Amino acid sequence: MIILEIIKSPSAKILIGLFLAILFYTFNPLAISELANRALFVAILMISWWITEALPMPVVGLIPLVLFPLMKILSIEKTAEAYANPIIFLFLGGFMLGLAIEKWNLHRRIALSIVKLTGTSGDRIIIGFIIATGLLSMWLSNTATTIMMLPIALSIIHVMKQNHSGEGNLANFSLVLLLVIAMASNMSVGTIIGTPPNIAYVGHIKAQFNHQIGFMDWMMVCTPLSIALMVAMYLILVKWLYPNHIKSNKDTKALIHDQYKELGKFSTAEKRVFIIFTSTSILWITKDLINKISPNFQLDDTIIALMSTILLFAIPSGVRKIENENENLLDWEDSKKMAWGILLLFGGGIALGKGLEEAKLVQMLGNWLASYHVQGFLLVVIVTTLSIFISELTSNVAQVIIFAPVVSSLAIAVGMNPLMLGIPMTMAASCASMLPMGTPPNAIVFSSGHIKLKQMAYSGFIMNIVSIILISVFCWYLIPIFMNYMY
């Protein structure tokens, strides 16, 4: 027990990671060049510290800024470029938009409105939560969406227990309601900004191939996939594994109505945030058309996101903060709630990818994997399967950062479009459903106390298998149609 506690300590995790990195560097078991061996040393150090959480993940993301110049892998200037990658500013804009939606309670109004529309029978409430959670998570982080939806779900479960007539299976209803919040948050991968792994992968493509995946292109492939995943989730959890047979209840309907009524009319601030939110979404979708019409006025996803951010800080909310001064939709104080560390993490991941690329290490690994002569649809299935189950135990963001260069090089080695492997790998990293540590949403709903580990593992394993099939099939058929510009 004492030895186990020592191993779990942060100092031991730091030393273990350092020992592994030094061991690989000293013995060079892969017989690679000196430059590649040095890059591998940095990669092993960062990966081990990311997986064990020996240091905060954003802090580990700073390591390339120190070690790459010292070990003559990349100059400080070239390394630092990764931390100012346009994709990082796209994520910054998405974060700020999410903060404004949350600050003025627009997310709650959207969620309750959808549940009101779907009805109050057990199955319909679950459908309502799937739709509300899925739509919100397309634009907000999956963690934030889960945190927003969980209190509403718990209050509905409480009212259902108080007014339960004995008809139907309340335990199944409660379990599924919480599971679908986590799964819908994870599987809402229809937009680039919907989940951090998407941003990480788009950043890799921009850094390695100097190509920006279009917001609309991503949606054309991944939004239908996201919808299919949620339909499958509903059918498997509600109709097969945990049917509830709970009919419409007037008390539950009254609770939803009362909570919505408490919100009152749309405030001026809500209206203004909604206008900015919808305008940003429309610009993301129609950007390519606008650029064709006006060649001297070129938009991209990052510019649009930053435009919305500036507007949020510039436009008054209509709410008086102090005498003679109106509060804006966002104040700089609000930015304290933003996960700034994620930006450093992404920067570190992009820098690591550049270092591995410079040392030709990733190409070597891709060629080695390609030597097994597995390609085509089977290779897509293998990559998707590995990604979803590895993500159950590691950070999905770090996983995508680590594997994106590998699968890109593998795709090139076998003559495939890099997106044919990279996007399935990224989608799968977000869909881990078996374990609480798989994704933050899983951990959040598990902490409610309404879910047993074996229940999450059982339903999650089935959803993982279904996710592998759907991700592989959708990507195999849709990417060549909507993303055929890479190869």
C-alpha positions as CSV (number, residue, x, y, z in Angstrom):
1,M,0.0,0.0,0.0
2,I,2.8,2.4,0.9
3,I,4.6,1.7,-2.4
4,L,1.3,2.3,-4.3
5,E,0.9,5.6,-2.6
6,I,4.4,6.7,-3.4
7,I,3.9,5.8,-7.1
8,K,0.7,7.8,-7.2
9,S,2.5,10.9,-5.9
10,P,3.2,13.8,-8.4
11,S,6.9,13.6,-7.8
12,A,7.0,9.9,-8.6
13,K,5.0,10.5,-11.8
14,I,7.4,13.2,-12.9
15,L,10.4,10.9,-12.2
16,I,8.8,7.9,-14.0
17,G,8.2,10.0,-17.1
18,L,11.7,11.3,-17.1
19,F,13.1,7.8,-16.5
20,L,11.2,6.4,-19.5
21,A,12.3,9.3,-21.8
22,I,15.9,8.9,-20.8
23,L,15.7,5.1,-21.1
24,F,14.4,5.3,-24.7
25,Y,17.0,8.0,-25.6
26,T,19.9,6.0,-24.2
27,F,19.2,2.7,-25.8
28,N,17.5,4.0,-28.9
29,P,15.5,0.6,-29.4
30,L,14.1,1.8,-32.8
31,A,17.5,2.6,-34.2
32,I,16.5,6.0,-35.4
33,S,18.6,9.1,-36.2
34,E,20.0,11.3,-33.5
35,L,17.5,14.1,-34.3
36,A,14.6,11.7,-34.3
37,N,15.8,10.2,-31.0
38,R,15.9,13.7,-29.4
39,A,12.3,14.4,-30.7
40,L,11.2,11.0,-29.4
41,F,12.7,11.9,-26.0
42,V,10.5,15.1,-25.8
43,A,7.4,13.2,-27.1
44,I,7.8,10.4,-24.5
45,L,8.3,12.9,-21.7
46,M,5.2,14.9,-22.7
47,I,3.0,11.9,-23.3
48,S,3.9,10.2,-20.0
49,W,3.2,13.4,-18.1
50,W,0.0,14.0,-20.0
51,I,-1.3,10.4,-19.3
52,T,-0.3,10.4,-15.6
53,E,-1.2,14.0,-15.0
54,A,2.2,14.5,-13.3
55,L,1.9,18.2,-14.1
56,P,-1.1,20.2,-15.3
57,M,-1.7,19.5,-19.0
58,P,-1.2,23.1,-20.1
59,V,2.1,23.2,-18.3
60,V,3.3,20.1,-20.1
61,G,2.2,21.9,-23.3
62,L,5.0,24.5,-22.6
63,I,7.8,21.9,-22.7
64,P,8.6,22.3,-26.5
65,L,9.3,26.0,-25.9
66,V,12.1,24.9,-23.6
67,L,13.4,21.6,-24.9
68,F,13.1,22.0,-28.7
69,P,15.5,25.0,-28.9
70,L,17.8,23.5,-26.2
71,M,18.0,20.2,-28.0
72,K,18.3,21.8,-31.5
73,I,15.1,20.2,-32.8
74,L,13.4,23.5,-33.7
75,S,14.3,27.2,-33.1
76,I,12.4,29.1,-30.4
77,E,10.9,31.2,-33.2
78,K,9.5,28.2,-35.1
79,T,8.4,26.5,-31.9
80,A,6.6,29.6,-30.7
81,E,4.6,29.9,-34.0
82,A,2.6,26.9,-32.9
83,Y,1.2,28.9,-29.9
84,A,-0.2,31.6,-32.2
85,N,-1.7,29.2,-34.7
86,P,-5.0,30.6,-36.1
87,I,-6.9,27.6,-34.8
88,I,-6.1,28.6,-31.3
89,F,-7.8,31.9,-31.8
90,L,-10.8,30.1,-33.4
91,F,-11.1,28.2,-30.1
92,L,-10.7,31.4,-28.1
93,G,-13.6,32.9,-30.0
94,G,-15.7,29.8,-29.5
95,F,-15.0,29.9,-25.7
96,M,-16.0,33.6,-25.5
97,L,-19.3,33.0,-27.4
98,G,-20.0,30.2,-24.9
99,L,-19.3,32.4,-22.0
100,A,-21.7,35.0,-23.2
101,I,-24.5,32.4,-23.8
102,E,-23.9,31.0,-20.3
103,K,-23.6,34.5,-18.6
104,W,-27.0,35.6,-19.8
105,N,-28.8,32.3,-19.3
106,L,-29.6,31.7,-23.0
107,H,-28.5,28.1,-22.7
108,R,-31.2,27.4,-20.1
109,R,-33.9,29.0,-22.2
110,I,-32.9,26.9,-25.2
111,A,-32.8,23.6,-23.2
112,L,-36.2,24.2,-21.4
113,S,-37.8,25.3,-24.7
114,I,-36.8,22.0,-26.4
115,V,-38.1,19.9,-23.5
116,K,-41.4,21.8,-23.5
117,L,-41.8,21.0,-27.2
118,T,-41.0,17.3,-26.9
119,G,-43.5,16.5,-24.1
120,T,-43.2,15.0,-20.6
121,S,-43.5,11.2,-21.0
122,G,-40.3,9.3,-20.0
123,D,-39.2,8.7,-23.6
124,R,-40.0,12.2,-24.7
125,I,-38.2,13.9,-21.9
126,I,-35.1,11.8,-22.8
127,I,-35.5,12.8,-26.5
128,G,-35.8,16.4,-25.4
129,F,-32.5,16.2,-23.4
130,I,-30.7,14.5,-26.2
131,I,-31.8,17.3,-28.6
132,A,-31.1,20.1,-26.1
133,T,-27.7,18.7,-25.1
134,G,-26.7,17.8,-28.6
135,L,-27.5,21.3,-30.0
136,L,-25.8,23.1,-27.1
137,S,-22.7,20.9,-27.3
138,M,-22.3,21.8,-31.0
139,W,-21.4,25.3,-29.9
140,L,-20.2,25.1,-26.3
141,S,-17.7,22.8,-24.8
142,N,-19.0,19.3,-23.9
143,T,-18.0,19.8,-20.3
144,A,-19.8,23.1,-20.0
145,T,-22.9,21.7,-21.6
146,T,-23.0,18.7,-19.2
147,I,-22.6,21.0,-16.2
148,M,-25.5,23.1,-17.5
149,M,-27.9,20.2,-18.2
150,L,-27.2,18.1,-15.1
151,P,-29.1,20.3,-12.6
152,I,-32.2,20.4,-14.8
153,A,-32.1,16.6,-15.2
154,L,-31.7,16.1,-11.4
155,S,-34.6,18.4,-10.7
156,I,-36.8,16.4,-13.1
157,I,-35.7,13.1,-11.5
158,H,-36.6,14.5,-8.1
159,V,-40.1,15.6,-9.2
160,M,-40.6,12.2,-10.9
161,K,-39.8,10.4,-7.7
162,Q,-42.1,12.6,-5.6
163,N,-45.0,12.1,-8.0
164,H,-44.3,8.5,-9.2
165,S,-47.5,6.4,-9.3
166,G,-45.6,3.2,-9.6
167,E,-46.2,3.0,-13.3
168,G,-43.1,2.4,-15.4
169,N,-39.5,1.9,-14.4
170,L,-38.2,5.1,-12.7
171,A,-34.7,3.7,-12.1
172,N,-34.2,3.1,-15.8
173,F,-35.5,6.5,-16.6
174,S,-33.1,8.2,-14.1
175,L,-30.2,6.2,-15.4
176,V,-30.8,6.9,-19.0
177,L,-31.5,10.6,-18.5
178,L,-28.1,11.1,-17.0
179,L,-26.3,8.8,-19.5
180,V,-27.7,10.6,-22.5
181,I,-26.5,13.9,-21.2
182,A,-22.9,12.7,-21.1
183,M,-23.2,10.7,-24.4
184,A,-24.9,13.5,-26.3
185,S,-22.3,16.0,-25.1
186,N,-19.5,13.7,-26.2
187,M,-21.1,12.7,-29.5
188,S,-22.1,16.2,-30.6
189,V,-19.2,16.4,-33.0
190,G,-21.0,18.2,-35.8
191,T,-19.0,21.5,-35.6
192,I,-15.3,22.2,-35.3
193,I,-15.7,24.0,-32.0
194,G,-18.1,21.4,-30.6
195,T,-15.4,19.5,-28.7
196,P,-11.7,20.1,-28.0
197,P,-10.3,17.1,-30.0
198,N,-11.9,18.6,-33.2
199,I,-10.0,21.8,-32.7
200,A,-6.8,19.9,-32.0
201,Y,-7.1,17.9,-35.2
202,V,-8.0,20.9,-37.4
203,G,-5.0,22.7,-35.9
204,H,-2.8,19.7,-36.9
205,I,-4.1,19.8,-40.5
206,K,-3.4,23.5,-40.7
207,A,0.1,23.1,-39.2
208,Q,1.2,20.1,-41.2
209,F,-0.5,20.6,-44.5
210,N,-1.2,24.4,-44.4
211,H,-4.8,23.6,-45.2
212,Q,-7.8,25.0,-43.2
213,I,-10.7,22.5,-43.0
214,G,-13.8,24.6,-43.7
215,F,-16.5,24.9,-41.0
216,M,-19.2,23.9,-43.4
217,D,-17.2,21.1,-44.9
218,W,-16.8,19.7,-41.4
219,M,-20.5,20.0,-40.7
220,M,-21.4,18.2,-44.0
221,V,-19.6,15.1,-42.8
222,C,-19.9,15.2,-39.1
223,T,-23.3,16.6,-38.4
224,P,-25.1,13.6,-40.1
225,L,-22.8,11.4,-38.2
226,S,-23.6,13.1,-34.9
227,I,-27.3,12.8,-35.6
228,A,-26.9,9.1,-36.4
229,L,-25.0,8.5,-33.2
230,M,-27.7,10.1,-31.1
231,V,-30.5,8.2,-32.8
232,A,-28.6,5.0,-32.1
233,M,-28.0,6.1,-28.5
234,Y,-31.8,6.6,-28.1
235,L,-32.8,3.3,-29.6
236,I,-30.1,1.3,-27.7
237,L,-30.6,2.9,-24.2
238,V,-34.3,3.6,-24.2
239,K,-35.8,0.9,-26.4
240,W,-33.4,-1.9,-25.8
241,L,-31.3,-1.8,-22.6
242,Y,-33.3,0.4,-20.2
243,P,-37.0,0.9,-21.3
244,N,-38.9,3.0,-18.7
245,H,-42.6,2.9,-19.9
246,I,-43.4,6.1,-18.0
247,K,-46.3,8.0,-19.5
248,S,-46.8,11.8,-19.5
249,N,-47.0,13.3,-16.0
250,K,-48.7,16.7,-15.3
251,D,-46.4,17.5,-12.3
252,T,-43.3,17.1,-14.5
253,K,-45.0,19.2,-17.2
254,A,-45.7,21.9,-14.5
255,L,-42.1,21.9,-13.4
256,I,-40.8,22.5,-16.9
257,H,-43.4,25.2,-17.4
258,D,-42.6,26.9,-14.1
259,Q,-38.8,26.8,-14.7
260,Y,-39.3,28.4,-18.1
261,K,-41.8,30.9,-16.7
262,E,-39.2,32.0,-14.1
263,L,-36.9,33.0,-16.9
264,G,-39.4,35.7,-18.0
265,K,-39.3,37.4,-21.3
266,F,-36.1,37.5,-23.4
267,S,-33.9,40.2,-21.8
268,T,-32.2,42.7,-24.0
269,A,-28.9,41.0,-23.2
270,E,-30.2,37.6,-24.3
271,K,-31.5,39.0,-27.6
272,R,-28.2,40.6,-28.4
273,V,-26.2,37.5,-27.6
274,F,-28.7,35.4,-29.6
275,I,-28.2,37.8,-32.6
276,I,-24.4,37.6,-32.4
277,F,-24.6,33.8,-31.9
278,T,-26.9,33.2,-35.0
279,S,-24.9,35.7,-37.1
280,T,-21.7,34.0,-36.3
281,S,-23.2,30.6,-37.2
282,I,-24.6,31.9,-40.5
283,L,-21.2,33.5,-41.4
284,W,-19.4,30.2,-40.6
285,I,-21.8,28.4,-42.9
286,T,-21.9,30.9,-45.8
287,K,-18.2,32.1,-45.6
288,D,-17.2,30.3,-48.8
289,L,-20.1,31.8,-50.8
290,I,-19.3,35.3,-49.4
291,N,-15.6,34.9,-50.4
292,K,-16.5,34.0,-53.9
293,I,-18.8,37.0,-54.3
294,S,-16.3,39.4,-52.8
295,P,-12.7,38.4,-53.5
296,N,-11.3,41.5,-51.9
297,F,-13.1,40.7,-48.6
298,Q,-12.0,37.3,-47.5
299,L,-13.4,35.7,-44.3
300,D,-12.2,32.6,-42.5
301,D,-13.5,30.8,-39.4
302,T,-11.0,32.4,-37.1
303,I,-11.7,35.9,-38.3
304,I,-15.5,35.3,-37.8
305,A,-15.0,34.0,-34.3
306,L,-12.8,36.9,-33.3
307,M,-15.3,39.4,-34.8
308,S,-18.0,37.9,-32.6
309,T,-15.6,38.1,-29.6
310,I,-14.9,41.8,-30.2
311,L,-18.6,42.5,-30.6
312,L,-19.4,40.8,-27.3
313,F,-17.0,43.0,-25.5
314,A,-18.1,46.1,-27.4
315,I,-21.9,45.9,-27.3
316,P,-23.8,47.0,-24.1
317,S,-26.0,44.5,-22.5
318,G,-28.7,46.9,-21.5
319,V,-28.1,46.1,-17.9
320,R,-26.8,48.8,-15.6
321,K,-23.7,47.6,-13.7
322,I,-23.0,50.7,-11.7
323,E,-24.5,54.2,-11.7
324,N,-24.3,55.8,-15.2
325,E,-22.4,52.8,-16.7
326,N,-23.9,50.0,-18.7
327,E,-22.4,46.5,-18.5
328,N,-21.3,45.0,-21.8
329,L,-22.3,41.6,-23.0
330,L,-18.9,40.4,-21.8
331,D,-16.5,42.2,-19.5
332,W,-12.9,41.1,-19.0
333,E,-13.8,39.8,-15.6
334,D,-15.9,37.1,-17.4
335,S,-12.8,35.9,-19.2
336,K,-11.5,34.5,-15.9
337,K,-13.9,31.6,-16.3
338,M,-12.4,30.6,-19.6
339,A,-10.1,27.6,-19.8
340,W,-7.0,29.5,-20.9
341,G,-4.9,26.5,-20.2
342,I,-6.5,24.7,-23.2
343,L,-4.9,27.2,-25.5
344,L,-1.5,26.4,-24.2
345,L,-2.2,22.7,-24.4
346,F,-3.2,23.0,-28.1
347,G,-0.1,25.1,-28.8
348,G,2.1,22.5,-27.1
349,G,0.5,19.8,-29.2
350,I,0.9,21.6,-32.4
351,A,4.6,22.3,-31.5
352,L,5.2,18.7,-30.7
353,G,3.7,17.7,-34.0
354,K,6.0,20.2,-35.8
355,G,9.0,18.8,-33.9
356,L,8.2,15.2,-34.8
357,E,7.7,16.2,-38.4
358,E,11.0,18.0,-38.5
359,A,12.8,14.9,-37.2
360,K,10.9,12.7,-39.8
361,L,9.9,10.5,-36.9
362,V,6.2,10.4,-37.6
363,Q,6.9,9.5,-41.3
364,M,9.0,6.6,-40.1
365,L,6.3,5.4,-37.8
366,G,3.7,5.7,-40.6
367,N,5.8,3.8,-43.0
368,W,6.4,1.1,-40.4
369,L,2.6,0.7,-39.8
370,A,2.1,0.8,-43.6
371,S,4.4,-2.2,-44.0
372,Y,1.6,-4.4,-42.6
373,H,-0.3,-3.7,-45.9
374,V,-3.6,-3.0,-44.2
375,Q,-5.5,-0.2,-46.0
376,G,-8.9,0.9,-47.2
377,F,-12.0,0.5,-45.1
378,L,-10.4,-2.1,-42.7
379,L,-7.6,0.5,-41.8
380,V,-10.3,3.1,-41.0
381,V,-12.0,0.6,-38.7
382,I,-8.7,-0.4,-37.0
383,V,-7.8,3.3,-36.4
384,T,-11.3,4.1,-35.1
385,T,-11.3,1.1,-32.7
386,L,-7.9,1.9,-31.3
387,S,-8.8,5.5,-30.8
388,I,-12.1,5.0,-29.0
389,F,-10.8,2.4,-26.5
390,I,-7.5,4.3,-25.9
391,S,-9.6,7.4,-25.1
392,E,-11.3,5.5,-22.2
393,L,-8.0,5.8,-20.3
394,T,-6.4,8.9,-21.6
395,S,-7.3,12.6,-22.3
396,N,-9.0,12.7,-25.7
397,V,-7.3,16.0,-26.5
398,A,-3.8,14.7,-25.7
399,Q,-4.6,11.6,-27.6
400,V,-5.6,13.5,-30.8
401,I,-2.5,15.7,-30.5
402,I,-0.3,12.6,-30.2
403,F,-1.9,10.4,-32.9
404,A,-2.9,13.0,-35.5
405,P,0.7,13.2,-37.0
406,V,0.9,9.4,-36.9
407,V,-2.3,8.7,-38.8
408,S,-1.6,11.4,-41.3
409,S,1.8,9.9,-42.2
410,L,0.2,6.4,-42.2
411,A,-2.5,7.6,-44.7
412,I,0.2,9.2,-46.9
413,A,2.3,6.0,-46.8
414,V,-0.7,3.9,-48.1
415,G,-1.9,6.5,-50.6
416,M,-5.0,7.6,-48.7
417,N,-6.4,11.1,-48.0
418,P,-5.1,11.9,-44.5
419,L,-8.6,13.0,-43.5
420,M,-9.9,9.4,-44.1
421,L,-8.0,8.3,-41.1
422,G,-7.7,11.5,-39.1
423,I,-11.3,12.4,-38.8
424,P,-12.5,8.9,-37.7
425,M,-9.7,8.9,-35.2
426,T,-10.8,12.3,-33.9
427,M,-14.5,11.4,-33.8
428,A,-13.8,8.2,-31.9
429,A,-11.7,10.0,-29.3
430,S,-14.7,12.0,-28.3
431,C,-17.1,9.1,-28.1
432,A,-15.6,7.1,-25.3
433,S,-18.6,6.1,-23.1
434,M,-17.5,3.2,-20.8
435,L,-15.6,4.8,-18.0
436,P,-15.9,8.0,-15.9
437,M,-12.3,9.0,-16.7
438,G,-13.0,8.6,-20.5
439,T,-14.3,12.2,-20.9
440,P,-15.2,15.0,-18.4
441,P,-19.0,14.6,-19.2
442,N,-18.8,10.9,-18.1
443,A,-17.1,11.9,-14.9
444,I,-19.7,14.7,-14.2
445,V,-22.8,12.5,-14.6
446,F,-21.1,9.6,-12.7
447,S,-20.5,11.9,-9.8
448,S,-24.3,12.4,-9.4
449,G,-24.5,9.0,-7.6
450,H,-27.3,7.8,-9.8
451,I,-25.1,5.6,-12.0
452,K,-23.2,2.5,-11.1
453,L,-19.8,1.8,-12.8
454,K,-21.0,-1.5,-14.2
455,Q,-24.0,0.2,-15.8
456,M,-21.9,2.9,-17.4
457,A,-19.3,0.3,-18.6
458,Y,-22.0,-2.1,-20.0
459,S,-24.0,0.5,-21.9
460,G,-20.8,2.4,-22.9
461,F,-19.2,-0.7,-24.4
462,I,-22.2,-1.3,-26.6
463,M,-22.2,2.3,-27.6
464,N,-18.5,2.2,-28.4
465,I,-19.1,-0.8,-30.8
466,V,-22.0,1.1,-32.5
467,S,-19.9,4.3,-32.6
468,I,-17.0,2.4,-34.3
469,I,-19.4,1.1,-37.0
470,L,-21.1,4.4,-37.6
471,I,-18.0,6.5,-37.6
472,S,-16.2,4.2,-40.0
473,V,-19.1,4.0,-42.4
474,F,-20.0,7.7,-42.4
475,C,-16.4,8.8,-42.8
476,W,-15.7,6.2,-45.5
477,Y,-18.6,7.4,-47.7
478,L,-18.9,11.2,-46.9
479,I,-15.3,12.4,-46.7
480,P,-14.6,11.6,-50.4
481,I,-17.7,13.6,-51.3
482,F,-17.2,16.7,-49.1
483,M,-13.5,16.7,-48.3
484,N,-11.8,15.5,-51.4
485,Y,-9.4,18.5,-51.6
486,M,-6.5,17.0,-49.5
487,Y,-5.5,14.2,-51.9
